[in-house]
Amino acid sequence: MEFRKDKKGTDISALGFGCMRFTKKGGNIDYDKAEKEILYAIEHGINYFDTAYVYPGSEEFLGKVLSSNNVRDKVYIATKLPQYMMRNEAAIDKTFNEELKRLKTDYVDYYLMHMFTDIKEWENLKALNIEQWIKRHKEDGSIKNIGFSYHGDTKMFLEILNAYDWDFCQIQYNYLDEHSQAGVEGLKAAGEKNVPVVIMEPLRGGKLVNMLPEEAKLAMSNNERGYTPAEWGLRWLWNQPEIMCVLSGMNSLEMIDENIRVASDAKVGAFTEDDFKLIEDVKTAIKKNEKVGCTACRYCMPCPKGVDIPGNFYYYNLMYIEKKSSARFEFAQNMGMRDNPGFASQCIGCGKCEMHCPQHINIREKLKEADKALRPLPYKVGIEVARKIMLH
């Protein structure tokens, strides 16, 4: 495992474990499976684990695994304050104390203000005495490092970056998002301020592996490097010195093994001119087909009317990356047969989802497009007939 330094010189594994996408069983985290994965990851050098207050069951699960296996002192926990829910200082205290209880610990190594999009959110926290609150918790040792995660544009990122003496930050960044959100400009600015950067959505929720167009897959498979699509995406990130840690939502031992293999020899500055050209070719191929830039982060969920927003967008994009007929069949099979199918037509246009979308997608309009594309009349009739047969 390669290690990179944080602001204080601590060795952090270049590969971090994202704790949002554990395998589910009966609606809950599959404890036995996910526990094996976490312990395997620790055994093989991963020491950075990222969770959040709003990830269902994640903090409690991580705390239980670490405490019951006596490995808390082998890892660094990152979790997040849902700043968008805070209305007073008491709420901040209550939330943080609840997180400590869930995590079965008396300190958090890396604490983030969750999902900033605008400097006003930091100003709101300042009005709740957050700076004094941070100072107090740093002094008593319950918070070791303070940072923020970000989902706005580059201009606002720079304002927030310069508004406080941050220990680190977390951004969505990958070769397809090089010039969106904080982007490479924000990454470089953080580096200049000696603020290490943690990367989320390094493969756009798996899209840069599972939803690549054939043209992109062919370019990668024909390349002499022999890298997998995931490897290309991760190595592109680790090539950049400003990046301290890349998070991956790993939910199989095979995925952990693969990512550890790559992280074990991914070096800064290893990319060649030909490597960068390949990435540009892949980006061009992807952008020919993509209809919605959704990463399936699920910040838009739950929908008050039960619309499966990421699901609809996944199959809508799949139509234009693979065959339309196969994407519609998968949509009908995997979404159409649920008790609550989450069809886009259930949307009433309230706009709640758009308020929370990190990608700033015009979700309501795109849902109409998706429904029209995925359920033309013959498919709509066929799905309804199949539902009556299968579900009644």
C-alpha positions as CSV (number, residue, x, y, z in Angstrom):
1,M,0.0,0.0,0.0
2,E,1.2,3.5,-0.9
3,F,0.8,6.1,1.9
4,R,0.6,9.8,1.6
5,K,1.0,12.5,4.2
6,D,-1.7,14.6,5.8
7,K,-1.1,18.2,6.9
8,K,0.5,17.0,10.1
9,G,2.7,14.4,8.5
10,T,0.5,11.4,9.4
11,D,0.7,8.4,6.9
12,I,-2.7,7.9,5.3
13,S,-3.4,5.0,2.9
14,A,-3.7,6.3,-0.7
15,L,-6.8,4.1,-0.9
16,G,-9.6,4.9,1.5
17,F,-12.7,2.8,2.3
18,G,-15.9,4.6,1.5
19,C,-18.7,3.4,3.8
20,M,-21.8,4.4,1.9
21,R,-22.2,1.4,-0.4
22,F,-22.0,-1.7,1.9
23,T,-23.9,-4.7,0.6
24,K,-27.4,-4.8,1.9
25,K,-29.4,-7.8,3.2
26,G,-33.0,-7.5,4.1
27,G,-32.8,-3.7,3.9
28,N,-29.9,-3.6,6.4
29,I,-26.1,-3.8,6.0
30,D,-25.0,-7.4,5.5
31,Y,-23.0,-7.5,8.7
32,D,-21.0,-10.6,8.3
33,K,-20.0,-9.9,4.7
34,A,-19.1,-6.2,5.3
35,E,-17.2,-7.0,8.5
36,K,-15.0,-9.4,6.6
37,E,-14.3,-6.8,3.9
38,I,-13.4,-4.1,6.5
39,L,-11.0,-6.4,8.4
40,Y,-9.5,-7.6,5.2
41,A,-8.9,-4.0,4.1
42,I,-7.3,-3.1,7.4
43,E,-5.1,-6.2,7.2
44,H,-3.9,-5.1,3.8
45,G,-3.0,-1.6,4.7
46,I,-6.1,0.6,4.3
47,N,-6.3,2.9,7.3
48,Y,-8.8,5.6,6.2
49,F,-12.6,4.9,6.6
50,D,-15.1,7.5,5.5
51,T,-18.7,7.5,6.7
52,A,-21.3,10.2,7.5
53,Y,-24.2,10.9,9.9
54,V,-26.7,10.5,7.0
55,Y,-25.5,7.2,5.6
56,P,-28.1,4.8,7.0
57,G,-26.6,2.5,9.6
58,S,-23.0,3.2,8.4
59,E,-21.6,4.9,11.5
60,E,-23.1,2.3,13.9
61,F,-21.9,-0.6,11.8
62,L,-18.4,0.8,11.5
63,G,-18.2,1.5,15.2
64,K,-19.3,-2.0,16.1
65,V,-16.8,-3.7,13.7
66,L,-13.9,-1.6,14.9
67,S,-14.6,-1.9,18.6
68,S,-15.6,-5.6,18.6
69,N,-12.4,-6.5,16.7
70,N,-10.1,-4.2,18.7
71,V,-8.9,-2.4,15.7
72,R,-10.0,1.2,16.4
73,D,-6.4,2.3,17.0
74,K,-5.3,0.9,13.5
75,V,-7.5,3.2,11.5
76,Y,-8.5,6.8,11.0
77,I,-12.2,7.6,11.0
78,A,-13.7,10.3,8.9
79,T,-17.3,11.3,9.4
80,K,-19.4,14.4,8.8
81,L,-21.6,17.0,10.4
82,P,-24.8,17.4,8.4
83,Q,-24.4,21.2,8.4
84,Y,-27.6,21.6,6.3
85,M,-29.6,20.3,9.3
86,M,-28.1,22.5,12.0
87,R,-30.2,25.3,13.4
88,N,-28.4,26.1,16.7
89,E,-25.2,25.2,18.6
90,A,-27.1,22.6,20.7
91,A,-28.0,20.7,17.6
92,I,-24.3,20.6,16.6
93,D,-23.3,19.2,20.0
94,K,-26.2,16.7,20.0
95,T,-25.3,15.4,16.5
96,F,-21.6,15.1,17.2
97,N,-22.2,13.3,20.5
98,E,-24.6,10.9,18.7
99,E,-21.9,10.2,16.1
100,L,-19.3,9.4,18.8
101,K,-21.8,7.0,20.4
102,R,-22.6,5.3,17.1
103,L,-18.9,5.0,16.3
104,K,-18.1,3.7,19.8
105,T,-15.2,6.1,20.1
106,D,-14.3,9.3,22.0
107,Y,-12.6,11.1,19.1
108,V,-12.9,11.5,15.3
109,D,-9.7,11.7,13.3
110,Y,-11.1,13.6,10.4
111,Y,-14.4,15.6,10.8
112,L,-16.0,17.2,7.8
113,M,-18.7,19.8,7.3
114,H,-20.9,17.8,5.0
115,M,-21.8,18.9,1.5
116,F,-21.0,22.5,1.2
117,T,-22.2,24.2,-2.0
118,D,-22.1,27.8,-1.0
119,I,-20.1,30.1,1.3
120,K,-23.4,31.1,2.9
121,E,-23.5,27.6,4.5
122,W,-20.2,28.3,6.3
123,E,-21.4,31.8,7.3
124,N,-24.5,30.2,8.8
125,L,-22.3,27.9,10.8
126,K,-20.1,30.7,11.9
127,A,-23.2,32.4,13.3
128,L,-23.7,29.3,15.4
129,N,-20.2,29.7,16.8
130,I,-18.8,26.8,14.9
131,E,-15.2,28.2,14.9
132,Q,-15.2,28.3,18.7
133,W,-16.9,24.8,18.7
134,I,-14.1,23.4,16.5
135,K,-11.4,25.0,18.7
136,R,-12.9,23.5,21.8
137,H,-13.1,20.0,20.4
138,K,-9.7,20.2,18.9
139,E,-8.3,21.2,22.3
140,D,-10.1,18.4,24.2
141,G,-8.9,15.9,21.5
142,S,-12.3,14.8,20.3
143,I,-11.6,16.1,16.8
144,K,-8.1,15.7,15.4
145,N,-8.5,17.3,12.0
146,I,-11.3,19.5,10.5
147,G,-12.3,19.7,6.9
148,F,-15.3,20.0,4.5
149,S,-16.8,18.0,1.7
150,Y,-17.9,20.0,-1.4
151,H,-20.4,19.8,-4.2
152,G,-20.6,23.3,-5.7
153,D,-18.8,25.2,-8.4
154,T,-15.1,26.1,-8.5
155,K,-15.6,29.8,-7.6
156,M,-17.5,29.0,-4.4
157,F,-15.0,26.2,-3.5
158,L,-12.2,28.7,-3.6
159,E,-14.1,31.1,-1.3
160,I,-14.7,28.3,1.3
161,L,-11.2,27.1,1.0
162,N,-9.9,30.5,1.9
163,A,-12.4,31.2,4.6
164,Y,-10.8,29.0,7.3
165,D,-7.6,27.2,8.2
166,W,-8.8,23.8,7.0
167,D,-6.8,20.6,7.7
168,F,-8.1,18.8,4.6
169,C,-11.0,18.8,2.2
170,Q,-13.0,16.3,0.2
171,I,-14.2,16.8,-3.4
172,Q,-15.8,14.9,-6.2
173,Y,-13.1,14.5,-8.8
174,N,-12.4,12.1,-11.6
175,Y,-11.2,12.3,-15.2
176,L,-14.8,13.1,-16.4
177,D,-15.2,15.8,-13.8
178,E,-11.9,17.5,-14.3
179,H,-13.5,20.8,-15.1
180,S,-16.7,20.6,-13.1
181,Q,-17.4,21.2,-9.3
182,A,-14.2,22.1,-7.5
183,G,-12.3,20.7,-10.5
184,V,-8.6,20.7,-11.2
185,E,-8.4,24.4,-10.4
186,G,-9.8,23.8,-6.9
187,L,-7.5,20.8,-6.5
188,K,-4.4,22.9,-7.3
189,A,-5.5,25.7,-5.1
190,A,-5.9,23.3,-2.1
191,G,-2.4,22.0,-2.9
192,E,-0.9,25.5,-2.9
193,K,-2.5,26.1,0.6
194,N,-1.1,22.7,1.9
195,V,-4.7,21.4,2.3
196,P,-4.6,17.7,1.5
197,V,-7.5,16.5,-0.7
198,V,-9.6,13.4,-0.3
199,I,-11.4,12.2,-3.4
200,M,-15.0,10.9,-3.6
201,E,-16.7,9.5,-6.7
202,P,-13.4,8.6,-8.3
203,L,-15.2,6.4,-10.8
204,R,-18.5,8.4,-10.9
205,G,-20.3,5.8,-8.8
206,G,-18.9,3.0,-10.9
207,K,-19.9,4.6,-14.2
208,L,-16.4,4.8,-15.4
209,V,-16.2,1.0,-15.1
210,N,-19.7,-0.4,-15.7
211,M,-21.2,2.1,-18.2
212,L,-18.3,2.8,-20.5
213,P,-19.3,2.8,-24.2
214,E,-17.7,0.1,-26.3
215,E,-15.4,2.5,-28.0
216,A,-13.9,3.5,-24.7
217,K,-13.6,-0.1,-23.5
218,L,-11.8,-1.1,-26.7
219,A,-9.3,1.8,-26.4
220,M,-8.5,0.7,-22.9
221,S,-8.3,-3.1,-23.6
222,N,-6.0,-2.4,-26.7
223,N,-3.6,-0.3,-24.7
224,E,-0.2,-1.9,-24.0
225,R,-0.5,-0.9,-20.3
226,G,-3.1,-3.7,-19.7
227,Y,-5.0,-1.6,-17.1
228,T,-8.6,-2.3,-16.3
229,P,-11.1,0.7,-16.6
230,A,-11.1,1.1,-12.8
231,E,-7.3,1.1,-12.8
232,W,-7.1,3.8,-15.4
233,G,-9.5,6.0,-13.3
234,L,-7.6,5.4,-10.1
235,R,-4.1,5.8,-11.5
236,W,-5.2,9.1,-13.2
237,L,-6.0,10.4,-9.7
238,W,-3.0,9.1,-7.9
239,N,-0.8,10.7,-10.5
240,Q,-1.6,14.0,-8.9
241,P,0.4,15.1,-5.8
242,E,-2.4,17.2,-4.2
243,I,-4.4,14.0,-3.6
244,M,-4.0,12.4,-0.2
245,C,-6.5,9.7,-0.4
246,V,-9.0,8.2,-2.9
247,L,-12.2,6.8,-1.5
248,S,-13.8,3.7,-3.0
249,G,-17.1,2.2,-2.0
250,M,-15.8,-1.4,-2.0
251,N,-18.3,-4.2,-1.4
252,S,-16.4,-7.3,-2.4
253,L,-13.1,-8.9,-1.5
254,E,-12.3,-9.0,-5.2
255,M,-12.8,-5.3,-5.6
256,I,-10.7,-4.6,-2.5
257,D,-7.9,-6.8,-3.8
258,E,-7.9,-5.1,-7.2
259,N,-7.9,-1.6,-5.7
260,I,-5.1,-2.5,-3.3
261,R,-3.0,-3.9,-6.1
262,V,-3.3,-0.6,-8.0
263,A,-2.7,1.5,-4.9
264,S,0.4,-0.4,-4.1
265,D,2.4,1.0,-6.9
266,A,0.5,4.1,-8.2
267,K,3.0,6.9,-8.1
268,V,2.7,10.7,-8.6
269,G,3.9,11.7,-12.1
270,A,3.8,8.2,-13.5
271,F,1.4,9.1,-16.4
272,T,2.9,9.6,-19.8
273,E,1.7,11.7,-22.7
274,D,0.2,8.6,-24.3
275,D,-1.7,7.8,-21.0
276,F,-3.2,11.3,-21.0
277,K,-4.2,11.0,-24.6
278,L,-6.0,7.7,-23.9
279,I,-8.0,9.3,-21.1
280,E,-9.0,12.2,-23.5
281,D,-10.1,9.6,-26.1
282,V,-12.2,7.8,-23.5
283,K,-13.8,11.1,-22.3
284,T,-14.7,11.9,-25.8
285,A,-16.4,8.5,-26.3
286,I,-18.4,8.8,-23.1
287,K,-19.7,12.3,-23.7
288,K,-21.0,11.3,-27.1
289,N,-23.6,9.1,-25.4
290,E,-24.4,10.4,-21.9
291,K,-27.8,11.9,-21.3
292,V,-27.7,12.6,-17.5
293,G,-24.6,13.3,-15.4
294,C,-25.9,11.3,-12.4
295,T,-23.4,9.6,-10.1
296,A,-26.0,7.7,-8.1
297,C,-24.9,9.4,-4.9
298,R,-28.6,9.4,-3.8
299,Y,-28.5,12.8,-2.1
300,C,-31.8,13.4,-4.0
301,M,-33.4,10.5,-2.2
302,P,-35.9,9.7,-0.7
303,C,-38.4,11.1,-3.1
304,P,-41.7,12.0,-1.3
305,K,-43.6,10.2,-4.1
306,G,-41.3,7.2,-4.2
307,V,-39.5,7.9,-7.5
308,D,-36.3,6.0,-7.8
309,I,-34.4,9.0,-9.3
310,P,-30.9,7.4,-9.7
311,G,-32.5,4.2,-11.0
312,N,-34.4,6.0,-13.7
313,F,-31.3,7.9,-14.8
314,Y,-29.1,4.8,-14.7
315,Y,-31.3,3.0,-17.2
316,Y,-31.9,6.1,-19.3
317,N,-28.1,6.5,-19.6
318,L,-27.7,2.8,-20.2
319,M,-30.0,3.1,-23.3
320,Y,-27.4,5.3,-25.0
321,I,-24.3,3.4,-23.8
322,E,-25.6,0.0,-24.6
323,K,-28.5,-1.2,-26.7
324,K,-31.8,0.5,-26.1
325,S,-33.8,-2.8,-26.1
326,S,-31.5,-4.4,-23.5
327,A,-31.6,-1.3,-21.2
328,R,-35.4,-1.2,-21.4
329,F,-35.6,-4.9,-20.7
330,E,-33.4,-4.5,-17.6
331,F,-35.5,-1.5,-16.5
332,A,-38.7,-3.6,-16.8
333,Q,-37.1,-6.6,-15.0
334,N,-35.3,-4.8,-12.2
335,M,-37.5,-1.7,-11.6
336,G,-40.9,-2.6,-13.1
337,M,-41.4,-5.7,-10.9
338,R,-41.0,-4.0,-7.5
339,D,-43.9,-3.4,-5.2
340,N,-43.1,0.3,-5.6
341,P,-41.4,0.5,-9.0
342,G,-40.3,4.2,-8.5
343,F,-41.3,5.2,-12.1
344,A,-40.5,8.7,-13.2
345,S,-44.2,9.3,-13.9
346,Q,-44.8,9.4,-10.1
347,C,-43.0,12.7,-9.9
348,I,-45.2,15.7,-9.0
349,G,-42.6,18.3,-9.7
350,C,-42.0,19.4,-6.1
351,G,-38.3,20.1,-6.8
352,K,-37.1,18.8,-3.4
353,C,-34.6,16.5,-5.1
354,E,-33.0,19.4,-7.1
355,M,-32.2,21.3,-3.9
356,H,-29.9,18.4,-2.8
357,C,-28.4,17.3,-6.1
358,P,-24.6,17.8,-6.1
359,Q,-24.5,17.7,-9.9
360,H,-27.2,20.4,-10.2
361,I,-29.2,18.3,-12.6
362,N,-32.6,19.6,-13.8
363,I,-34.1,16.4,-12.3
364,R,-37.7,17.1,-13.0
365,E,-37.2,17.7,-16.7
366,K,-34.8,14.8,-17.1
367,L,-37.2,12.5,-15.4
368,K,-39.8,13.3,-18.0
369,E,-37.2,12.6,-20.7
370,A,-36.2,9.3,-19.0
371,D,-39.8,8.1,-18.6
372,K,-40.6,8.8,-22.3
373,A,-37.5,7.0,-23.4
374,L,-37.7,4.0,-21.1
375,R,-41.5,3.4,-21.3
376,P,-42.8,4.0,-24.8
377,L,-46.4,2.7,-25.0
378,P,-45.6,-1.0,-25.9
379,Y,-43.2,-1.2,-22.9
380,K,-45.6,0.6,-20.6
381,V,-48.4,-1.9,-21.4
382,G,-46.1,-4.8,-21.2
383,I,-44.8,-3.8,-17.8
384,E,-48.3,-3.3,-16.4
385,V,-49.4,-6.7,-17.7
386,A,-46.3,-8.4,-16.2
387,R,-46.9,-6.6,-12.9
388,K,-50.5,-7.9,-12.7
389,I,-49.3,-11.4,-13.4
390,M,-46.2,-11.3,-11.1
391,L,-47.4,-9.2,-8.2
392,H,-51.1,-10.0,-7.8
